[in-house]
Amino acid sequence: DDITLKSATENNFFVGVAVSETRTNLPAYDEVYTREFSSITAENDMKMASIFTGIDGSGNIIYDWSKVDGLIAYAEANNLNVHGHTLIWHRSLPQALENFAGTDQEFEDLIEQYITDVLTRYQGKINSWDVVNEAIDDDPNIQWRNTIFLQRMGVDYVEKCFAFARAADPNVKLFYNDYNMTFDATKRGKVLTLVDDLLLNDLIDGVGYQMHIDYNFPTKQQIQDATDDLVAKDVLIHFAELDVKVNAANDLTELTEERAIAQAQRVKEVVEIFNAIPQSKKYAITLWGLKDNDTWLIPENNGRPEWPLLFDASFNKKEAYQGFLEGL
Ligand code: XIL
């Protein structure tokens, strides 16, 4: 029949997919992106290392806007929401910043300039941004991950970045995004405290829980509890970067029917939990890739094969796709 992820969630929440500008130009991808999804996020093309290509002799940032411009044009042509990912992330650091020999104040000025330039250029075209990604440390006893941003800008660097973003474009929605939010209650508590602090100065609009989960972990109750904690805050909720691993035990060499059904059940649970969030707080569920063979969880990164997405290598809908629809 004609039901798609997009039609099934219309007027409810966005269903997003991580894309690349290159793939938007490939007909087979384009067909599914535009048929099934209402929102896009660049898997890599809007990260700092992709945009900020250097610093010129006068100290000005050199930009490459080509991929972002292409994605914005694609979104406009196809009526897609754009969630920007991500302004500040320690794992997407331009060489020129890593090697920057200037003072801490000059470093901070570059960050302010970068955030201001990006938000000004795409004002009204990008609806929301992950301002800072993965800034909270995994160690329960450490608040901030030790990054160049912490070292150069100090313990209030996250707040500074949100303030730069708010000042550059008061209308764009500002998100904080992080992983392990569902099962690591200690880390989640640190994020929730950050949210409270940012809300005091009206500097945040939403939170992304990266949903890199397994078919059998965490429990449904853990996901529910983590979601309830966010519903208690005055923020939009993004289930970001959803993919569902099925091979953590490395017992599969191909996706079996049994495991595909278990994965579909998991996707259904996640969608059910999201869909039950009060309407005004539901922002989006974003899949971290379109089809299984495009996943970032390739053996080189992940140690074993995975089939974590809603479409198979031939662009066919998997059981997990049906699980998404059943969760609504
Ligand atoms: C990943 C991409 O999927 C990869 O292609 C890239 O090589 C590294 O980044 N958390 C995030 C995402 O916030 O930006 C990451 O995306 C996956 C983990």
py3Dmol code that shows the C-alpha trace and the ligand (Angstrom):
import py3Dmol

protein = """\
ATOM      1  CA  ASP A   1       0.000   0.000   0.000  1.00  0.00           C
ATOM      2  CA  ASP A   2       0.938   3.657  -0.013  1.00  0.00           C
ATOM      3  CA  ILE A   3       1.819   4.186   3.629  1.00  0.00           C
ATOM      4  CA  THR A   4       5.333   5.530   4.160  1.00  0.00           C
ATOM      5  CA  LEU A   5       7.267   6.582   7.258  1.00  0.00           C
ATOM      6  CA  LYS A   6       6.597  10.155   6.194  1.00  0.00           C
ATOM      7  CA  SER A   7       2.865   9.808   5.620  1.00  0.00           C
ATOM      8  CA  ALA A   8       2.392   7.789   8.803  1.00  0.00           C
ATOM      9  CA  THR A   9       3.996  10.514  10.954  1.00  0.00           C
ATOM     10  CA  GLU A  10       2.661  13.619   9.210  1.00  0.00           C
ATOM     11  CA  ASN A  11       1.616  16.369  11.667  1.00  0.00           C
ATOM     12  CA  ASN A  12       3.101  14.255  14.458  1.00  0.00           C
ATOM     13  CA  PHE A  13       6.904  14.356  14.306  1.00  0.00           C
ATOM     14  CA  PHE A  14       9.732  14.374  11.777  1.00  0.00           C
ATOM     15  CA  VAL A  15      11.298  11.138  10.607  1.00  0.00           C
ATOM     16  CA  GLY A  16      14.837  11.908   9.605  1.00  0.00           C
ATOM     17  CA  VAL A  17      17.685  10.114   7.926  1.00  0.00           C
ATOM     18  CA  ALA A  18      21.422  10.728   7.907  1.00  0.00           C
ATOM     19  CA  VAL A  19      22.416  11.555   4.342  1.00  0.00           C
ATOM     20  CA  SER A  20      25.376  12.723   2.350  1.00  0.00           C
ATOM     21  CA  GLU A  21      25.213  15.399  -0.309  1.00  0.00           C
ATOM     22  CA  THR A  22      26.728  12.932  -2.752  1.00  0.00           C
ATOM     23  CA  ARG A  23      23.936  10.402  -2.203  1.00  0.00           C
ATOM     24  CA  THR A  24      21.181  12.968  -2.670  1.00  0.00           C
ATOM     25  CA  ASN A  25      22.359  13.078  -6.288  1.00  0.00           C
ATOM     26  CA  LEU A  26      22.016   9.308  -6.768  1.00  0.00           C
ATOM     27  CA  PRO A  27      18.528   8.407  -8.036  1.00  0.00           C
ATOM     28  CA  ALA A  28      18.144   5.221  -5.989  1.00  0.00           C
ATOM     29  CA  TYR A  29      18.839   7.087  -2.733  1.00  0.00           C
ATOM     30  CA  ASP A  30      16.891  10.165  -3.758  1.00  0.00           C
ATOM     31  CA  GLU A  31      13.812   8.039  -4.438  1.00  0.00           C
ATOM     32  CA  VAL A  32      13.756   6.576  -0.907  1.00  0.00           C
ATOM     33  CA  TYR A  33      14.878   9.748   0.891  1.00  0.00           C
ATOM     34  CA  THR A  34      12.023  11.753  -0.571  1.00  0.00           C
ATOM     35  CA  ARG A  35       9.409   9.000  -0.392  1.00  0.00           C
ATOM     36  CA  GLU A  36       9.989   7.963   3.223  1.00  0.00           C
ATOM     37  CA  PHE A  37      11.471  10.868   5.174  1.00  0.00           C
ATOM     38  CA  SER A  38      10.428  14.340   6.285  1.00  0.00           C
ATOM     39  CA  SER A  39      13.809  15.482   7.625  1.00  0.00           C
ATOM     40  CA  ILE A  40      17.477  15.110   6.798  1.00  0.00           C
ATOM     41  CA  THR A  41      20.694  15.358   8.794  1.00  0.00           C
ATOM     42  CA  ALA A  42      24.115  15.322   7.200  1.00  0.00           C
ATOM     43  CA  GLU A  43      26.011  12.275   8.423  1.00  0.00           C
ATOM     44  CA  ASN A  44      29.268  14.236   8.004  1.00  0.00           C
ATOM     45  CA  ASP A  45      28.853  17.138   5.556  1.00  0.00           C
ATOM     46  CA  MET A  46      27.818  19.710   8.182  1.00  0.00           C
ATOM     47  CA  LYS A  47      30.520  18.867  10.695  1.00  0.00           C
ATOM     48  CA  MET A  48      33.178  21.448  11.408  1.00  0.00           C
ATOM     49  CA  ALA A  49      36.017  19.564   9.699  1.00  0.00           C
ATOM     50  CA  SER A  50      33.920  19.459   6.503  1.00  0.00           C
ATOM     51  CA  ILE A  51      33.119  23.194   6.448  1.00  0.00           C
ATOM     52  CA  PHE A  52      36.072  24.910   8.142  1.00  0.00           C
ATOM     53  CA  THR A  53      38.931  24.121   5.774  1.00  0.00           C
ATOM     54  CA  GLY A  54      41.601  26.503   6.988  1.00  0.00           C
ATOM     55  CA  ILE A  55      42.639  29.937   8.235  1.00  0.00           C
ATOM     56  CA  ASP A  56      43.996  32.480   5.773  1.00  0.00           C
ATOM     57  CA  GLY A  57      46.931  34.863   6.194  1.00  0.00           C
ATOM     58  CA  SER A  58      44.689  37.523   7.756  1.00  0.00           C
ATOM     59  CA  GLY A  59      43.359  35.092  10.337  1.00  0.00           C
ATOM     60  CA  ASN A  60      39.990  34.629   8.636  1.00  0.00           C
ATOM     61  CA  ILE A  61      38.291  31.241   8.445  1.00  0.00           C
ATOM     62  CA  ILE A  62      38.316  29.618   5.001  1.00  0.00           C
ATOM     63  CA  TYR A  63      35.030  27.874   4.288  1.00  0.00           C
ATOM     64  CA  ASP A  64      33.800  25.212   1.923  1.00  0.00           C
ATOM     65  CA  TRP A  65      30.037  25.646   1.813  1.00  0.00           C
ATOM     66  CA  SER A  66      29.487  23.473  -1.259  1.00  0.00           C
ATOM     67  CA  LYS A  67      28.090  20.333   0.395  1.00  0.00           C
ATOM     68  CA  VAL A  68      25.908  22.256   2.822  1.00  0.00           C
ATOM     69  CA  ASP A  69      24.534  24.480   0.066  1.00  0.00           C
ATOM     70  CA  GLY A  70      23.742  21.355  -1.951  1.00  0.00           C
ATOM     71  CA  LEU A  71      21.896  19.763   0.941  1.00  0.00           C
ATOM     72  CA  ILE A  72      19.920  22.938   1.634  1.00  0.00           C
ATOM     73  CA  ALA A  73      18.868  23.165  -2.006  1.00  0.00           C
ATOM     74  CA  TYR A  74      17.862  19.493  -1.889  1.00  0.00           C
ATOM     75  CA  ALA A  75      15.814  20.034   1.256  1.00  0.00           C
ATOM     76  CA  GLU A  76      14.072  23.072  -0.222  1.00  0.00           C
ATOM     77  CA  ALA A  77      13.281  21.268  -3.473  1.00  0.00           C
ATOM     78  CA  ASN A  78      11.820  18.295  -1.592  1.00  0.00           C
ATOM     79  CA  ASN A  79      10.195  20.035   1.380  1.00  0.00           C
ATOM     80  CA  LEU A  80      12.457  18.376   3.942  1.00  0.00           C
ATOM     81  CA  ASN A  81      13.220  19.656   7.415  1.00  0.00           C
ATOM     82  CA  VAL A  82      16.945  20.060   8.118  1.00  0.00           C
ATOM     83  CA  HIS A  83      18.479  19.210  11.472  1.00  0.00           C
ATOM     84  CA  GLY A  84      22.066  20.481  11.558  1.00  0.00           C
ATOM     85  CA  HIS A  85      24.730  18.196  13.014  1.00  0.00           C
ATOM     86  CA  THR A  86      26.961  19.402  14.583  1.00  0.00           C
ATOM     87  CA  LEU A  87      28.610  22.785  15.277  1.00  0.00           C
ATOM     88  CA  ILE A  88      31.070  21.613  17.938  1.00  0.00           C
ATOM     89  CA  TRP A  89      32.362  18.051  18.258  1.00  0.00           C
ATOM     90  CA  HIS A  90      35.826  17.038  19.435  1.00  0.00           C
ATOM     91  CA  ARG A  91      35.982  14.304  16.768  1.00  0.00           C
ATOM     92  CA  SER A  92      35.492  16.706  13.863  1.00  0.00           C
ATOM     93  CA  LEU A  93      38.259  19.184  14.483  1.00  0.00           C
ATOM     94  CA  PRO A  94      39.754  21.176  11.590  1.00  0.00           C
ATOM     95  CA  GLN A  95      43.520  20.815  11.280  1.00  0.00           C
ATOM     96  CA  ALA A  96      43.841  24.583  11.484  1.00  0.00           C
ATOM     97  CA  LEU A  97      42.198  24.605  14.926  1.00  0.00           C
ATOM     98  CA  GLU A  98      44.112  21.623  16.191  1.00  0.00           C
ATOM     99  CA  ASN A  99      47.358  23.353  15.265  1.00  0.00           C
ATOM    100  CA  PHE A 100      46.233  26.890  16.103  1.00  0.00           C
ATOM    101  CA  ALA A 101      49.115  28.788  17.693  1.00  0.00           C
ATOM    102  CA  GLY A 102      47.155  31.856  18.795  1.00  0.00           C
ATOM    103  CA  THR A 103      45.960  32.751  22.276  1.00  0.00           C
ATOM    104  CA  ASP A 104      42.986  31.168  24.013  1.00  0.00           C
ATOM    105  CA  GLN A 105      40.981  34.333  23.378  1.00  0.00           C
ATOM    106  CA  GLU A 106      41.818  34.156  19.674  1.00  0.00           C
ATOM    107  CA  PHE A 107      40.751  30.507  19.636  1.00  0.00           C
ATOM    108  CA  GLU A 108      37.451  31.416  21.271  1.00  0.00           C
ATOM    109  CA  ASP A 109      36.953  34.260  18.800  1.00  0.00           C
ATOM    110  CA  LEU A 110      37.351  31.769  15.937  1.00  0.00           C
ATOM    111  CA  ILE A 111      34.711  29.512  17.471  1.00  0.00           C
ATOM    112  CA  GLU A 112      32.353  32.456  17.873  1.00  0.00           C
ATOM    113  CA  GLN A 113      33.039  33.503  14.284  1.00  0.00           C
ATOM    114  CA  TYR A 114      32.430  29.979  13.007  1.00  0.00           C
ATOM    115  CA  ILE A 115      29.118  29.546  14.826  1.00  0.00           C
ATOM    116  CA  THR A 116      28.000  33.021  13.779  1.00  0.00           C
ATOM    117  CA  ASP A 117      28.934  32.535  10.123  1.00  0.00           C
ATOM    118  CA  VAL A 118      27.218  29.152   9.819  1.00  0.00           C
ATOM    119  CA  LEU A 119      24.021  30.259  11.526  1.00  0.00           C
ATOM    120  CA  THR A 120      23.868  33.539   9.611  1.00  0.00           C
ATOM    121  CA  ARG A 121      24.382  31.872   6.237  1.00  0.00           C
ATOM    122  CA  TYR A 122      21.653  29.282   6.827  1.00  0.00           C
ATOM    123  CA  GLN A 123      19.202  31.385   8.818  1.00  0.00           C
ATOM    124  CA  GLY A 124      15.671  30.210   8.062  1.00  0.00           C
ATOM    125  CA  LYS A 125      16.962  27.201   6.116  1.00  0.00           C
ATOM    126  CA  ILE A 126      18.208  24.944   8.882  1.00  0.00           C
ATOM    127  CA  ASN A 127      15.532  24.464  11.534  1.00  0.00           C
ATOM    128  CA  SER A 128      17.693  23.124  14.358  1.00  0.00           C
ATOM    129  CA  TRP A 129      21.329  22.479  15.238  1.00  0.00           C
ATOM    130  CA  ASP A 130      23.237  20.219  17.546  1.00  0.00           C
ATOM    131  CA  VAL A 131      25.332  23.030  19.016  1.00  0.00           C
ATOM    132  CA  VAL A 132      27.625  20.778  21.021  1.00  0.00           C
ATOM    133  CA  ASN A 133      27.915  17.014  20.651  1.00  0.00           C
ATOM    134  CA  GLU A 134      29.252  14.577  23.273  1.00  0.00           C
ATOM    135  CA  ALA A 135      30.735  17.117  25.709  1.00  0.00           C
ATOM    136  CA  ILE A 136      29.921  15.171  28.892  1.00  0.00           C
ATOM    137  CA  ASP A 137      32.510  12.666  30.071  1.00  0.00           C
ATOM    138  CA  ASP A 138      31.686   8.977  30.447  1.00  0.00           C
ATOM    139  CA  ASP A 139      33.561   8.828  33.768  1.00  0.00           C
ATOM    140  CA  PRO A 140      30.986   9.428  36.535  1.00  0.00           C
ATOM    141  CA  ASN A 141      33.492  11.573  38.420  1.00  0.00           C
ATOM    142  CA  ILE A 142      34.342  13.865  35.510  1.00  0.00           C
ATOM    143  CA  GLN A 143      31.936  16.464  34.227  1.00  0.00           C
ATOM    144  CA  TRP A 144      33.437  17.615  30.939  1.00  0.00           C
ATOM    145  CA  ARG A 145      35.260  15.531  28.373  1.00  0.00           C
ATOM    146  CA  ASN A 146      38.823  16.791  28.095  1.00  0.00           C
ATOM    147  CA  THR A 147      38.853  18.377  24.643  1.00  0.00           C
ATOM    148  CA  ILE A 148      40.620  21.287  23.003  1.00  0.00           C
ATOM    149  CA  PHE A 149      37.424  23.303  23.556  1.00  0.00           C
ATOM    150  CA  LEU A 150      37.573  22.715  27.311  1.00  0.00           C
ATOM    151  CA  GLN A 151      41.289  23.486  27.394  1.00  0.00           C
ATOM    152  CA  ARG A 152      41.030  26.650  25.303  1.00  0.00           C
ATOM    153  CA  MET A 153      37.689  28.098  26.416  1.00  0.00           C
ATOM    154  CA  GLY A 154      37.242  26.808  29.959  1.00  0.00           C
ATOM    155  CA  VAL A 155      34.556  24.930  31.850  1.00  0.00           C
ATOM    156  CA  ASP A 156      31.777  27.158  30.548  1.00  0.00           C
ATOM    157  CA  TYR A 157      32.633  26.522  26.906  1.00  0.00           C
ATOM    158  CA  VAL A 158      29.394  24.654  26.232  1.00  0.00           C
ATOM    159  CA  GLU A 159      27.334  27.531  27.572  1.00  0.00           C
ATOM    160  CA  LYS A 160      29.449  29.978  25.544  1.00  0.00           C
ATOM    161  CA  CYS A 161      28.773  28.055  22.337  1.00  0.00           C
ATOM    162  CA  PHE A 162      25.029  28.022  22.978  1.00  0.00           C
ATOM    163  CA  ALA A 163      25.149  31.762  23.695  1.00  0.00           C
ATOM    164  CA  PHE A 164      27.057  32.437  20.454  1.00  0.00           C
ATOM    165  CA  ALA A 165      24.429  30.433  18.571  1.00  0.00           C
ATOM    166  CA  ARG A 166      21.485  32.167  20.227  1.00  0.00           C
ATOM    167  CA  ALA A 167      22.981  35.569  19.479  1.00  0.00           C
ATOM    168  CA  ALA A 168      23.633  34.700  15.827  1.00  0.00           C
ATOM    169  CA  ASP A 169      20.097  33.453  15.130  1.00  0.00           C
ATOM    170  CA  PRO A 170      17.435  33.754  17.834  1.00  0.00           C
ATOM    171  CA  ASN A 171      15.010  31.577  15.863  1.00  0.00           C
ATOM    172  CA  VAL A 172      17.021  28.450  15.136  1.00  0.00           C
ATOM    173  CA  LYS A 173      16.391  25.612  17.605  1.00  0.00           C
ATOM    174  CA  LEU A 174      19.434  24.733  19.678  1.00  0.00           C
ATOM    175  CA  PHE A 175      20.064  21.117  20.742  1.00  0.00           C
ATOM    176  CA  TYR A 176      22.521  19.275  22.938  1.00  0.00           C
ATOM    177  CA  ASN A 177      23.247  15.731  21.699  1.00  0.00           C
ATOM    178  CA  ASP A 178      24.946  12.813  23.471  1.00  0.00           C
ATOM    179  CA  TYR A 179      25.149   9.003  23.652  1.00  0.00           C
ATOM    180  CA  ASN A 180      24.460   6.282  26.251  1.00  0.00           C
ATOM    181  CA  MET A 181      21.636   8.399  27.626  1.00  0.00           C
ATOM    182  CA  THR A 182      19.228   5.491  27.972  1.00  0.00           C
ATOM    183  CA  PHE A 183      21.186   3.127  30.211  1.00  0.00           C
ATOM    184  CA  ASP A 184      23.814   5.337  31.867  1.00  0.00           C
ATOM    185  CA  ALA A 185      21.694   7.201  34.408  1.00  0.00           C
ATOM    186  CA  THR A 186      24.727   8.965  35.889  1.00  0.00           C
ATOM    187  CA  LYS A 187      25.790  10.421  32.573  1.00  0.00           C
ATOM    188  CA  ARG A 188      22.186  11.293  31.809  1.00  0.00           C
ATOM    189  CA  GLY A 189      21.965  13.146  35.118  1.00  0.00           C
ATOM    190  CA  LYS A 190      24.900  15.304  34.110  1.00  0.00           C
ATOM    191  CA  VAL A 191      23.222  16.110  30.803  1.00  0.00           C
ATOM    192  CA  LEU A 192      19.947  16.953  32.540  1.00  0.00           C
ATOM    193  CA  THR A 193      21.807  19.324  34.856  1.00  0.00           C
ATOM    194  CA  LEU A 194      23.392  20.988  31.831  1.00  0.00           C
ATOM    195  CA  VAL A 195      19.923  21.355  30.336  1.00  0.00           C
ATOM    196  CA  ASP A 196      18.660  23.030  33.522  1.00  0.00           C
ATOM    197  CA  ASP A 197      21.620  25.407  33.491  1.00  0.00           C
ATOM    198  CA  LEU A 198      21.099  26.334  29.847  1.00  0.00           C
ATOM    199  CA  LEU A 199      17.356  26.763  30.335  1.00  0.00           C
ATOM    200  CA  LEU A 200      17.993  29.366  33.049  1.00  0.00           C
ATOM    201  CA  ASN A 201      19.269  31.681  30.316  1.00  0.00           C
ATOM    202  CA  ASP A 202      16.941  30.380  27.593  1.00  0.00           C
ATOM    203  CA  LEU A 203      19.867  28.952  25.654  1.00  0.00           C
ATOM    204  CA  ILE A 204      18.535  25.509  24.720  1.00  0.00           C
ATOM    205  CA  ASP A 205      15.472  24.227  22.877  1.00  0.00           C
ATOM    206  CA  GLY A 206      16.022  20.524  22.580  1.00  0.00           C
ATOM    207  CA  VAL A 207      17.993  17.418  23.508  1.00  0.00           C
ATOM    208  CA  GLY A 208      19.115  14.589  21.264  1.00  0.00           C
ATOM    209  CA  TYR A 209      19.510  11.137  22.711  1.00  0.00           C
ATOM    210  CA  GLN A 210      21.747   9.243  20.321  1.00  0.00           C
ATOM    211  CA  MET A 211      19.973   5.919  19.886  1.00  0.00           C
ATOM    212  CA  HIS A 212      22.814   3.610  19.003  1.00  0.00           C
ATOM    213  CA  ILE A 213      21.213   0.632  20.723  1.00  0.00           C
ATOM    214  CA  ASP A 214      21.099  -3.156  20.555  1.00  0.00           C
ATOM    215  CA  TYR A 215      18.133  -5.360  19.768  1.00  0.00           C
ATOM    216  CA  ASN A 216      18.238  -6.659  23.346  1.00  0.00           C
ATOM    217  CA  PHE A 217      19.857  -3.793  25.253  1.00  0.00           C
ATOM    218  CA  PRO A 218      19.003  -1.501  26.998  1.00  0.00           C
ATOM    219  CA  THR A 219      15.642  -2.597  28.362  1.00  0.00           C
ATOM    220  CA  LYS A 220      12.437  -0.983  27.203  1.00  0.00           C
ATOM    221  CA  GLN A 221      11.978   0.320  30.745  1.00  0.00           C
ATOM    222  CA  GLN A 222      15.384   2.012  30.649  1.00  0.00           C
ATOM    223  CA  ILE A 223      14.462   3.780  27.421  1.00  0.00           C
ATOM    224  CA  GLN A 224      11.125   4.780  28.928  1.00  0.00           C
ATOM    225  CA  ASP A 225      12.737   6.134  32.112  1.00  0.00           C
ATOM    226  CA  ALA A 226      15.321   8.115  30.142  1.00  0.00           C
ATOM    227  CA  THR A 227      12.545   9.578  28.013  1.00  0.00           C
ATOM    228  CA  ASP A 228      10.445  10.466  31.054  1.00  0.00           C
ATOM    229  CA  ASP A 229      13.422  12.364  32.486  1.00  0.00           C
ATOM    230  CA  LEU A 230      13.483  14.511  29.367  1.00  0.00           C
ATOM    231  CA  VAL A 231       9.726  14.977  29.202  1.00  0.00           C
ATOM    232  CA  ALA A 232      10.060  16.571  32.654  1.00  0.00           C
ATOM    233  CA  LYS A 233      12.182  19.332  31.096  1.00  0.00           C
ATOM    234  CA  ASP A 234      10.924  22.136  28.895  1.00  0.00           C
ATOM    235  CA  VAL A 235      12.711  20.938  25.751  1.00  0.00           C
ATOM    236  CA  LEU A 236      12.013  19.281  22.429  1.00  0.00           C
ATOM    237  CA  ILE A 237      13.038  15.627  22.236  1.00  0.00           C
ATOM    238  CA  HIS A 238      15.069  14.096  19.428  1.00  0.00           C
ATOM    239  CA  PHE A 239      15.729  10.379  19.221  1.00  0.00           C
ATOM    240  CA  ALA A 240      18.853  10.956  17.173  1.00  0.00           C
ATOM    241  CA  GLU A 241      21.166   8.584  15.322  1.00  0.00           C
ATOM    242  CA  LEU A 242      18.904   5.544  15.635  1.00  0.00           C
ATOM    243  CA  ASP A 243      20.417   2.248  14.621  1.00  0.00           C
ATOM    244  CA  VAL A 244      19.788  -1.148  16.199  1.00  0.00           C
ATOM    245  CA  LYS A 245      22.662  -3.572  16.413  1.00  0.00           C
ATOM    246  CA  VAL A 246      21.850  -7.271  16.160  1.00  0.00           C
ATOM    247  CA  ASN A 247      25.315  -8.771  16.234  1.00  0.00           C
ATOM    248  CA  ALA A 248      26.976  -7.574  19.441  1.00  0.00           C
ATOM    249  CA  ALA A 249      27.667 -11.212  20.336  1.00  0.00           C
ATOM    250  CA  ASN A 250      29.211 -11.751  16.890  1.00  0.00           C
ATOM    251  CA  ASP A 251      27.075 -14.843  16.355  1.00  0.00           C
ATOM    252  CA  LEU A 252      25.802 -13.868  12.886  1.00  0.00           C
ATOM    253  CA  THR A 253      27.410 -13.926   9.464  1.00  0.00           C
ATOM    254  CA  GLU A 254      24.163 -12.776   7.871  1.00  0.00           C
ATOM    255  CA  LEU A 255      20.950 -11.283   9.222  1.00  0.00           C
ATOM    256  CA  THR A 256      18.672 -14.185  10.134  1.00  0.00           C
ATOM    257  CA  GLU A 257      14.884 -13.988   9.950  1.00  0.00           C
ATOM    258  CA  GLU A 258      14.626 -14.540  13.690  1.00  0.00           C
ATOM    259  CA  ARG A 259      17.018 -11.684  14.483  1.00  0.00           C
ATOM    260  CA  ALA A 260      15.374  -9.406  11.937  1.00  0.00           C
ATOM    261  CA  ILE A 261      12.067  -9.918  13.752  1.00  0.00           C
ATOM    262  CA  ALA A 262      13.671  -9.225  17.135  1.00  0.00           C
ATOM    263  CA  GLN A 263      15.141  -6.034  15.661  1.00  0.00           C
ATOM    264  CA  ALA A 264      11.722  -5.009  14.361  1.00  0.00           C
ATOM    265  CA  GLN A 265      10.246  -5.498  17.826  1.00  0.00           C
ATOM    266  CA  ARG A 266      12.940  -3.216  19.248  1.00  0.00           C
ATOM    267  CA  VAL A 267      12.266  -0.503  16.655  1.00  0.00           C
ATOM    268  CA  LYS A 268       8.554  -0.772  17.448  1.00  0.00           C
ATOM    269  CA  GLU A 269       9.268  -0.241  21.169  1.00  0.00           C
ATOM    270  CA  VAL A 270      11.403   2.810  20.491  1.00  0.00           C
ATOM    271  CA  VAL A 271       8.775   4.374  18.244  1.00  0.00           C
ATOM    272  CA  GLU A 272       6.012   3.597  20.764  1.00  0.00           C
ATOM    273  CA  ILE A 273       7.945   5.324  23.530  1.00  0.00           C
ATOM    274  CA  PHE A 274       8.658   8.332  21.334  1.00  0.00           C
ATOM    275  CA  ASN A 275       5.124   8.580  20.022  1.00  0.00           C
ATOM    276  CA  ALA A 276       3.733   8.667  23.578  1.00  0.00           C
ATOM    277  CA  ILE A 277       5.694  11.849  24.370  1.00  0.00           C
ATOM    278  CA  PRO A 278       3.404  14.898  24.703  1.00  0.00           C
ATOM    279  CA  GLN A 279       2.843  16.292  21.230  1.00  0.00           C
ATOM    280  CA  SER A 280       4.487  19.670  21.847  1.00  0.00           C
ATOM    281  CA  LYS A 281       7.786  17.987  22.805  1.00  0.00           C
ATOM    282  CA  LYS A 282       8.101  15.504  19.952  1.00  0.00           C
ATOM    283  CA  TYR A 283      10.694  16.751  17.477  1.00  0.00           C
ATOM    284  CA  ALA A 284      12.115  13.883  15.433  1.00  0.00           C
ATOM    285  CA  ILE A 285      13.380  10.346  15.196  1.00  0.00           C
ATOM    286  CA  THR A 286      16.448  10.249  12.966  1.00  0.00           C
ATOM    287  CA  LEU A 287      17.810   7.033  11.468  1.00  0.00           C
ATOM    288  CA  TRP A 288      21.626   7.006  11.269  1.00  0.00           C
ATOM    289  CA  GLY A 289      21.744   5.949   7.636  1.00  0.00           C
ATOM    290  CA  LEU A 290      19.405   4.533   5.050  1.00  0.00           C
ATOM    291  CA  LYS A 291      20.450   0.966   4.362  1.00  0.00           C
ATOM    292  CA  ASP A 292      22.437  -1.707   6.124  1.00  0.00           C
ATOM    293  CA  ASN A 293      25.518  -1.592   3.952  1.00  0.00           C
ATOM    294  CA  ASP A 294      25.877   2.192   4.466  1.00  0.00           C
ATOM    295  CA  THR A 295      26.094   1.997   8.241  1.00  0.00           C
ATOM    296  CA  TRP A 296      29.035   3.530  10.065  1.00  0.00           C
ATOM    297  CA  LEU A 297      29.123   0.245  12.045  1.00  0.00           C
ATOM    298  CA  ILE A 298      31.327  -1.525   9.532  1.00  0.00           C
ATOM    299  CA  PRO A 299      33.705  -4.246  10.759  1.00  0.00           C
ATOM    300  CA  GLU A 300      36.678  -1.847  10.603  1.00  0.00           C
ATOM    301  CA  ASN A 301      35.006   0.416  13.222  1.00  0.00           C
ATOM    302  CA  ASN A 302      32.801  -2.053  14.977  1.00  0.00           C
ATOM    303  CA  GLY A 303      34.756  -5.297  14.992  1.00  0.00           C
ATOM    304  CA  ARG A 304      32.002  -7.311  13.276  1.00  0.00           C
ATOM    305  CA  PRO A 305      29.329  -6.953  10.633  1.00  0.00           C
ATOM    306  CA  GLU A 306      26.018  -5.249  11.427  1.00  0.00           C
ATOM    307  CA  TRP A 307      22.607  -4.810   9.815  1.00  0.00           C
ATOM    308  CA  PRO A 308      21.261  -1.956  11.963  1.00  0.00           C
ATOM    309  CA  LEU A 309      18.959   0.064   9.669  1.00  0.00           C
ATOM    310  CA  LEU A 310      15.475  -0.093   8.154  1.00  0.00           C
ATOM    311  CA  PHE A 311      16.444  -0.954   4.563  1.00  0.00           C
ATOM    312  CA  ASP A 312      18.611  -3.769   3.206  1.00  0.00           C
ATOM    313  CA  ALA A 313      21.481  -3.334   0.789  1.00  0.00           C
ATOM    314  CA  SER A 314      19.061  -3.405  -2.159  1.00  0.00           C
ATOM    315  CA  PHE A 315      16.866  -0.581  -0.763  1.00  0.00           C
ATOM    316  CA  ASN A 316      14.173  -3.088   0.279  1.00  0.00           C
ATOM    317  CA  LYS A 317      12.161  -2.470   3.442  1.00  0.00           C
ATOM    318  CA  LYS A 318      13.182  -4.784   6.265  1.00  0.00           C
ATOM    319  CA  GLU A 319      11.072  -6.153   9.106  1.00  0.00           C
ATOM    320  CA  ALA A 320      12.474  -3.231  11.117  1.00  0.00           C
ATOM    321  CA  TYR A 321      10.730  -0.838   8.730  1.00  0.00           C
ATOM    322  CA  GLN A 322       7.407  -2.498   9.489  1.00  0.00           C
ATOM    323  CA  GLY A 323       8.293  -2.346  13.182  1.00  0.00           C
ATOM    324  CA  PHE A 324       8.570   1.427  12.897  1.00  0.00           C
ATOM    325  CA  LEU A 325       5.073   1.679  11.405  1.00  0.00           C
ATOM    326  CA  GLU A 326       3.677  -0.695  14.039  1.00  0.00           C
ATOM    327  CA  GLY A 327       4.990   1.542  16.801  1.00  0.00           C
ATOM    328  CA  LEU A 328       2.743   4.404  15.723  1.00  0.00           C
TER     329      LEU A 328
END
"""
ligand_1 = """\
18
XIL
C 29.906 9.195 12.418
C 29.613 8.947 10.951
O 28.511 8.063 10.856
C 30.825 8.388 10.287
O 30.627 8.315 8.880
C 32.057 9.250 10.575
O 33.191 8.621 10.073
C 32.227 9.504 12.049
O 31.025 10.029 12.588
N 28.085 10.038 17.078
C 27.794 11.139 16.307
C 27.914 11.045 14.826
O 27.353 12.154 16.832
O 28.306 12.254 14.241
C 28.850 9.956 14.426
O 28.791 9.829 13.008
C 28.515 8.660 15.105
C 28.632 8.809 16.595
"""
view = py3Dmol.view(width=600, height=400)
view.addModel(protein, "pdb")
view.setStyle({"model": 0}, {"cartoon": {"style": "trace"}})
view.addModel(ligand_1, "xyz")
view.setStyle({"model": 1}, {"stick": {}})
view.zoomTo()
view.show()
